[in-house]
Amino acid sequence: MGRLRYAALAAVLCVLGGLLVAAPARANAAGPVPHYLMTAFTNSSESNMYVYDSADATRFTLQRANAYTPPSGLVRDPSVIRHTDGYYYLVYTTGWTGNTIGIARSADYLSWTFQRNVTVGVAPANGSTWAPEWFVDSDGSVHIVVSVSQTGTAGQFQPYRITATNTALSAWSAPAALSGIGTNHIDSFIVKVGGTYHNFMKNETTKYIEHATATALTGPWSWVGTGNWAGWGSGLEGPALVRLPDNRWRIYFDQYGAGRYYSADSSDLFGFTAKTELAGLSGTVRHFTVLRESVGDSSAPPTGNRSLRSANFPDRYVRHRDNLARIDVLNSGSTLADRQDATFQIVAGLANSSCYSFRAVNGSYLRHWDFTMRLAGNDGSAVFAGDATFCSRSGLAGGGSYSFESWNHPGRYLRHYDYVLRVDPYAAGSTFAGDASFTLTAPLA
């Protein structure tokens, strides 16, 4: 089947539950580049935290194993935020029983320092205080939502919130119950959209992930999704949500009995896709959260006439041949026609002036079609402009190189494969980094 064009996607109407709904528009890749930081404990260790990172919230790469070990106790259910002081803060479950949660801090999210244990004054010493999750409200106030049982691990868990009373996150308010939820719910994860709070949590009896909403953090909360409302089945826990570049939401959850991890997506938090297993994470990670960060990239390639040299095949240059873009061996002794085919004017992006387009000597542009790069004349359409626009990123291979992310397919980068230029999804590792990095030289012609 041929590729669905970007403009068509934005206009397509799909039938959902008998209603016509406009398909969500795709986000574009101009400006800061999002990355997704994940902290998790694993099947192999409840006392060592692992740190992963992802460019697309789907494929996560391990950044550091055993990144943090608390001075005592466990590091289950780690949740991470980046605070206004620039540090990353971790909150976690310290033990199967007790009334404390732990907090650690990091400047780079790889090396962590224990800060303190915080006593949550609800459960007695033989109770359980589990699954703390950060929640930063729209007014900037910082909260931790915990699941508390006053009668141990087999007790009836109920969500409470505590609120930071100083900017150092060292002093906390008394706990307040989230009214309307009651007991027997655990693993609350809260996000806010407009004036509505959304809480996704596990029902400890049915083992379904359920959904409640409220207009205030402490409630009253009302149920909007109970039982198998999303069709994901039971035996699930540890929900965590993150915003995707196109403004949809992604929820992650742990099918703990089977050792599998899944995600599902939603445009409105009420209707979700079917669950999709997370390759590389199932069977390894447990109960994680994901922090989206928009990281600025000051990469700005020189404009004007240039040639693009492959970073990992430095004798090869980007050129068009029979209107297909590829990298070929070229030098000053190559024919004038070949050198002209490898010379491009780097201009302001047709779809976004903060990004770039590559105009050939004959006035045509490099654009992707079926994710393969081709040379074509500008037809003036928004589709063409999007396909011919790329946002500059610091070269994945380093060394003063540049990488170019597709404007209308964020997460896909210009790279060569079998010497043919494509736009492919970001992949970790030196091979992709080299294939997707280019140095800019004086024009060959």
C-alpha positions as CSV (number, residue, x, y, z in Angstrom):
1,M,0.0,0.0,0.0
2,G,1.3,3.5,-0.8
3,R,2.3,6.0,1.8
4,L,-0.5,8.0,3.4
5,R,0.4,11.6,2.8
6,Y,0.8,14.1,5.7
7,A,-1.8,16.5,4.5
8,A,-4.3,13.7,3.9
9,L,-3.7,12.4,7.5
10,A,-4.7,15.8,8.9
11,A,-7.9,15.8,7.0
12,V,-8.9,12.2,7.3
13,L,-12.1,11.5,9.2
14,C,-12.3,8.3,11.1
15,V,-15.3,6.5,12.6
16,L,-15.0,5.9,16.3
17,G,-18.0,4.6,18.2
18,G,-20.4,5.8,15.4
19,L,-19.1,9.4,15.5
20,L,-17.0,11.2,12.9
21,V,-13.8,12.4,14.6
22,A,-11.1,14.5,12.9
23,A,-7.8,12.7,13.0
24,P,-5.2,14.5,15.1
25,A,-2.6,16.6,13.3
26,R,1.0,15.5,13.4
27,A,3.4,17.5,15.6
28,N,6.4,18.9,13.8
29,A,10.1,18.8,14.7
30,A,11.0,22.4,14.8
31,G,12.6,23.8,18.0
32,P,13.7,21.8,21.0
33,V,14.1,18.1,20.7
34,P,12.1,16.0,23.2
35,H,13.6,13.1,24.9
36,Y,12.1,10.7,27.4
37,L,13.8,9.8,30.6
38,M,12.7,6.6,32.4
39,T,13.6,5.4,35.9
40,A,12.8,1.9,36.9
41,F,13.5,-1.0,39.2
42,T,13.9,-4.4,37.6
43,N,13.0,-8.0,37.9
44,S,16.6,-8.6,39.0
45,S,16.8,-5.9,41.7
46,E,14.5,-4.0,44.0
47,S,17.4,-2.0,45.6
48,N,19.1,-0.7,42.4
49,M,17.5,1.8,40.0
50,Y,18.1,1.7,36.2
51,V,18.0,4.7,34.0
52,Y,16.8,4.5,30.3
53,D,16.3,7.2,27.6
54,S,14.3,7.4,24.4
55,A,13.9,9.7,21.5
56,D,10.4,8.6,20.7
57,A,8.9,7.3,24.0
58,T,8.9,3.8,22.4
59,R,12.4,2.5,22.0
60,F,14.3,2.9,25.3
61,T,18.0,2.5,25.7
62,L,19.7,1.7,29.0
63,Q,21.8,4.7,30.1
64,R,23.1,3.3,33.4
65,A,22.4,0.1,35.3
66,N,22.6,0.4,39.1
67,A,22.4,4.2,38.8
68,Y,21.2,4.6,42.4
69,T,21.2,2.4,45.5
70,P,19.7,3.9,48.6
71,P,21.6,3.8,51.9
72,S,19.1,1.3,53.2
73,G,15.9,-0.4,52.0
74,L,14.4,-0.6,48.5
75,V,14.1,1.6,45.5
76,R,10.8,0.3,44.2
77,D,8.4,2.4,42.1
78,P,10.9,5.2,41.3
79,S,9.3,8.4,40.0
80,V,11.3,11.3,38.6
81,I,10.8,15.0,37.9
82,R,13.1,17.9,37.1
83,H,12.6,20.7,39.6
84,T,12.9,24.4,39.2
85,D,16.4,24.3,40.7
86,G,17.6,22.3,37.7
87,Y,18.1,19.1,39.6
88,Y,16.3,15.8,38.9
89,Y,14.5,14.4,42.0
90,L,13.5,10.8,42.6
91,V,10.9,9.6,45.0
92,Y,10.5,5.9,45.7
93,T,9.1,3.1,47.9
94,T,11.6,2.3,50.7
95,G,10.2,-1.0,52.0
96,W,7.4,-3.5,52.0
97,T,6.2,-2.1,55.3
98,G,6.7,1.2,57.1
99,N,5.6,4.8,56.8
100,T,8.4,6.4,54.8
101,I,9.3,7.3,51.2
102,G,12.8,8.1,49.9
103,I,14.0,11.1,47.9
104,A,17.3,11.3,45.9
105,R,18.7,14.1,43.7
106,S,20.9,14.2,40.6
107,A,22.4,16.9,38.4
108,D,22.6,14.7,35.3
109,Y,20.1,11.9,36.0
110,L,22.9,9.3,36.0
111,S,24.5,9.9,39.3
112,W,22.2,10.2,42.3
113,T,22.6,11.3,45.9
114,F,20.3,10.3,48.7
115,Q,18.6,13.3,50.2
116,R,16.2,12.1,52.9
117,N,13.4,9.8,53.9
118,V,10.1,11.5,54.4
119,T,7.6,10.2,57.0
120,V,4.0,10.1,55.7
121,G,2.0,10.3,58.9
122,V,-0.9,7.9,58.0
123,A,0.3,4.3,58.2
124,P,1.8,2.9,61.4
125,A,5.2,1.3,61.4
126,N,3.6,-2.1,60.4
127,G,1.5,-0.5,57.7
128,S,2.6,0.1,54.1
129,T,3.4,3.3,52.1
130,W,3.9,2.4,48.5
131,A,4.1,3.8,44.9
132,P,4.9,7.5,45.5
133,E,4.4,9.6,42.4
134,W,5.3,13.2,41.8
135,F,2.6,15.6,40.6
136,V,3.4,19.2,39.7
137,D,0.3,21.2,39.5
138,S,-0.4,24.0,37.0
139,D,0.3,26.6,39.7
140,G,3.8,25.2,40.3
141,S,3.0,23.5,43.6
142,V,4.8,20.1,44.0
143,H,3.0,17.1,45.4
144,I,3.7,13.5,46.1
145,V,0.7,11.0,45.8
146,V,1.2,7.9,47.8
147,S,-0.7,4.6,48.3
148,V,-1.1,3.9,52.0
149,S,-2.4,0.8,53.8
150,Q,-2.8,1.0,57.6
151,T,-2.8,-2.8,58.0
152,G,0.3,-4.0,56.1
153,T,0.8,-5.3,52.5
154,A,-2.5,-7.2,52.5
155,G,-4.4,-4.1,53.6
156,Q,-6.8,-1.8,51.8
157,F,-4.6,0.8,50.1
158,Q,-5.9,4.4,49.7
159,P,-4.3,7.4,47.9
160,Y,-3.1,10.4,49.9
161,R,-1.2,13.5,48.8
162,I,1.5,15.5,50.6
163,T,2.6,18.9,49.4
164,A,6.0,20.5,49.5
165,T,6.1,23.5,51.8
166,N,9.5,24.8,50.6
167,T,11.3,24.9,47.3
168,A,14.1,22.6,48.6
169,L,11.5,19.8,48.8
170,S,12.7,19.1,52.3
171,A,9.5,20.0,54.2
172,W,6.1,18.5,53.5
173,S,2.5,19.0,54.6
174,A,0.3,16.6,56.5
175,P,-1.2,13.9,54.2
176,A,-4.7,14.5,52.8
177,A,-6.8,11.7,51.4
178,L,-8.1,11.9,47.8
179,S,-11.8,11.9,48.6
180,G,-14.2,9.8,46.5
181,I,-11.7,7.0,45.7
182,G,-11.8,5.2,48.9
183,T,-9.8,2.1,49.8
184,N,-8.6,-0.7,47.6
185,H,-6.9,1.4,45.0
186,I,-3.1,1.7,44.5
187,D,-0.5,3.2,42.1
188,S,-2.2,6.5,41.5
189,F,-0.8,8.5,38.6
190,I,-2.2,12.0,38.1
191,V,-2.1,14.4,35.1
192,K,-4.0,17.6,34.6
193,V,-5.6,18.9,31.4
194,G,-7.2,22.3,31.6
195,G,-9.1,22.4,34.8
196,T,-9.6,18.6,35.1
197,Y,-7.4,16.2,37.0
198,H,-7.1,12.6,35.7
199,N,-6.1,9.8,38.1
200,F,-5.2,6.4,36.6
201,M,-4.8,3.7,39.3
202,K,-5.0,-0.1,39.9
203,N,-8.1,-1.6,41.5
204,E,-6.5,-4.1,44.0
205,T,-9.5,-6.5,43.8
206,T,-10.1,-6.8,40.1
207,K,-6.5,-5.8,39.0
208,Y,-7.8,-3.5,36.3
209,I,-6.4,0.0,35.7
210,E,-9.3,2.4,36.4
211,H,-9.8,6.1,35.7
212,A,-11.2,8.9,37.8
213,T,-11.5,12.7,37.3
214,A,-11.8,15.7,39.6
215,T,-11.7,19.5,39.5
216,A,-9.5,19.6,42.6
217,L,-6.5,17.5,43.5
218,T,-8.0,16.2,46.7
219,G,-11.4,15.6,45.1
220,P,-14.1,14.7,45.2
221,W,-13.1,12.2,42.5
222,S,-15.6,10.6,40.2
223,W,-15.2,7.3,38.3
224,V,-15.2,7.6,34.5
225,G,-13.6,4.2,33.6
226,T,-14.0,1.1,35.8
227,G,-13.6,-2.6,35.2
228,N,-12.2,-3.5,31.8
229,W,-13.2,-0.1,30.4
230,A,-10.1,0.2,28.1
231,G,-10.0,-3.4,27.0
232,W,-6.5,-4.1,28.3
233,G,-7.5,-6.9,30.6
234,S,-6.6,-7.5,34.2
235,G,-3.4,-8.2,36.1
236,L,-2.1,-4.7,35.4
237,E,-0.4,-2.2,37.7
238,G,2.0,0.8,37.8
239,P,0.3,3.1,35.2
240,A,2.4,6.1,34.1
241,L,1.5,8.7,31.5
242,V,3.6,11.1,29.3
243,R,2.7,13.6,26.6
244,L,3.8,12.8,23.1
245,P,5.1,15.4,20.5
246,D,1.7,15.4,18.7
247,N,0.0,16.1,22.1
248,R,-1.5,12.7,22.4
249,W,-1.0,10.8,25.7
250,R,0.8,7.6,26.2
251,I,0.1,5.3,29.2
252,Y,2.5,2.6,30.3
253,F,1.6,-0.3,32.5
254,D,3.0,-3.5,33.9
255,Q,1.3,-6.9,33.5
256,Y,3.3,-8.0,36.5
257,G,2.1,-11.7,36.6
258,A,3.3,-12.3,33.1
259,G,6.4,-10.1,33.3
260,R,5.3,-8.0,30.3
261,Y,5.2,-4.2,29.8
262,Y,2.7,-2.4,27.6
263,S,1.7,1.0,26.3
264,A,-1.4,2.5,24.8
265,D,-2.2,6.0,23.3
266,S,-5.1,8.5,23.6
267,S,-5.9,11.9,22.2
268,D,-8.3,12.8,25.1
269,L,-7.5,10.4,28.0
270,F,-11.0,8.8,27.7
271,G,-10.5,6.5,24.7
272,F,-7.3,4.5,24.3
273,T,-5.8,2.3,21.7
274,A,-5.2,-1.4,22.3
275,K,-2.2,-2.2,24.4
276,T,1.2,-2.7,22.6
277,E,4.0,-4.6,24.1
278,L,7.3,-2.6,24.7
279,A,10.1,-4.5,23.0
280,G,13.2,-4.7,25.0
281,L,11.5,-3.7,28.3
282,S,9.2,-6.7,28.9
283,G,10.6,-9.1,31.3
284,T,13.2,-6.6,32.5
285,V,11.7,-3.4,34.0
286,R,9.1,-2.9,36.7
287,H,6.8,0.0,37.6
288,F,8.6,2.9,36.0
289,T,7.7,6.5,35.2
290,V,8.8,8.6,32.1
291,L,9.7,12.2,32.1
292,R,9.5,14.2,28.9
293,E,12.1,16.9,28.5
294,S,12.4,19.4,25.7
295,V,16.1,19.9,25.2
296,G,17.3,22.9,23.3
297,D,19.6,22.3,20.3
298,S,21.7,25.3,19.2
299,S,22.8,23.5,16.0
300,A,22.8,26.0,13.1
301,P,24.4,24.8,9.9
302,P,25.9,27.4,7.6
303,T,23.6,28.3,4.8
304,G,24.4,29.0,1.1
305,N,26.0,26.6,-1.3
306,R,27.5,23.5,0.4
307,S,28.2,19.9,-0.1
308,L,27.3,17.2,2.5
309,R,30.0,14.6,3.3
310,S,29.0,11.4,5.0
311,A,30.5,11.2,8.6
312,N,31.2,7.5,8.4
313,F,32.1,7.3,4.7
314,P,34.1,10.5,4.3
315,D,35.0,9.9,0.7
316,R,31.3,9.9,-0.2
317,Y,29.0,12.9,-0.6
318,V,25.2,13.4,-0.8
319,R,24.2,13.8,-4.4
320,H,21.2,13.1,-6.7
321,R,21.4,10.7,-9.5
322,D,18.4,9.9,-11.7
323,N,16.4,12.0,-9.1
324,L,17.3,9.5,-6.3
325,A,19.4,10.9,-3.4
326,R,22.4,8.8,-2.4
327,I,26.0,9.1,-1.3
328,D,28.7,8.5,-3.9
329,V,32.5,8.7,-4.0
330,L,33.3,12.1,-5.3
331,N,36.2,14.5,-5.3
332,S,37.6,17.5,-7.1
333,G,38.6,15.3,-10.0
334,S,35.0,14.1,-10.6
335,T,33.1,15.4,-13.6
336,L,31.5,18.8,-13.4
337,A,28.0,17.3,-13.7
338,D,28.6,14.9,-10.8
339,R,30.0,17.7,-8.7
340,Q,27.0,19.9,-9.5
341,D,24.7,17.0,-8.5
342,A,26.5,17.0,-5.1
343,T,26.1,20.8,-4.5
344,F,23.1,22.2,-2.6
345,Q,22.0,25.6,-1.4
346,I,21.0,25.3,2.2
347,V,18.0,27.7,2.6
348,A,15.3,28.4,5.2
349,G,12.9,25.5,5.5
350,L,10.0,25.6,3.1
351,A,7.6,24.6,5.9
352,N,9.4,26.3,8.8
353,S,12.0,29.0,8.6
354,S,13.7,27.7,11.7
355,C,14.6,24.6,9.9
356,Y,16.3,24.0,6.5
357,S,15.7,22.8,2.9
358,F,18.2,21.6,0.4
359,R,17.9,23.2,-3.1
360,A,19.9,21.7,-6.0
361,V,21.7,23.6,-8.7
362,N,18.7,23.1,-11.1
363,G,16.3,24.6,-8.6
364,S,14.6,21.4,-7.4
365,Y,14.7,20.2,-3.8
366,L,15.5,17.1,-1.8
367,R,12.3,15.7,-0.3
368,H,11.2,12.4,1.1
369,W,8.6,10.2,-0.6
370,D,7.8,6.8,0.9
371,F,10.6,7.7,3.3
372,T,13.2,7.6,0.5
373,M,14.9,10.9,-0.5
374,R,14.4,12.1,-4.0
375,L,14.9,15.3,-6.0
376,A,11.7,17.0,-7.2
377,G,10.4,20.4,-8.2
378,N,8.5,22.4,-5.7
379,D,4.8,22.1,-6.5
380,G,3.9,24.7,-3.9
381,S,1.9,22.3,-1.7
382,A,2.1,22.0,2.1
383,V,2.8,18.3,1.7
384,F,5.9,19.1,-0.5
385,A,7.1,21.8,1.9
386,G,6.9,19.4,4.9
387,D,8.6,16.6,3.0
388,A,11.4,19.0,2.0
389,T,12.1,20.5,5.4
390,F,14.6,19.2,8.0
391,C,15.5,20.6,11.4
392,S,19.2,20.7,12.3
393,R,20.5,18.8,15.3
394,S,23.9,18.4,16.7
395,G,25.5,15.5,14.8
396,L,24.7,12.2,16.4
397,A,28.2,11.1,15.6
398,G,29.8,14.2,17.0
399,G,33.0,15.6,15.5
400,G,31.3,18.9,14.4
401,S,28.8,17.0,12.2
402,Y,25.2,17.7,11.7
403,S,22.1,15.5,11.8
404,F,18.8,16.5,10.2
405,E,15.4,15.5,11.6
406,S,12.4,15.3,9.4
407,W,10.0,18.3,10.1
408,N,6.8,16.4,9.4
409,H,7.9,13.1,10.7
410,P,9.6,13.9,14.0
411,G,11.9,11.2,15.3
412,R,13.0,10.3,11.7
413,Y,16.4,11.4,10.6
414,L,18.1,11.8,7.2
415,R,20.5,8.8,6.9
416,H,22.0,6.6,4.3
417,Y,21.3,2.9,4.0
418,D,23.1,0.9,1.3
419,Y,24.3,4.3,0.1
420,V,20.7,5.5,-0.5
421,L,19.3,8.4,1.5
422,R,16.2,7.7,3.6
423,V,14.4,9.2,6.6
424,D,14.4,6.5,9.2
425,P,13.4,6.4,12.9
426,Y,16.1,7.2,15.4
427,A,17.9,4.1,16.6
428,A,20.5,3.9,19.3
429,G,24.0,2.9,18.4
430,S,27.0,4.0,16.5
431,T,25.9,2.6,13.1
432,F,22.8,4.8,12.9
433,A,24.7,7.8,14.4
434,G,27.3,7.5,11.7
435,D,24.7,7.0,8.9
436,A,22.7,10.0,10.1
437,S,25.6,12.5,10.5
438,F,27.1,14.7,7.8
439,T,29.8,17.4,7.7
440,L,29.3,20.4,5.6
441,T,32.1,21.3,3.2
442,A,32.7,24.0,0.5
443,P,30.6,23.3,-2.6
444,L,32.1,20.7,-4.9
445,A,30.9,22.9,-7.8
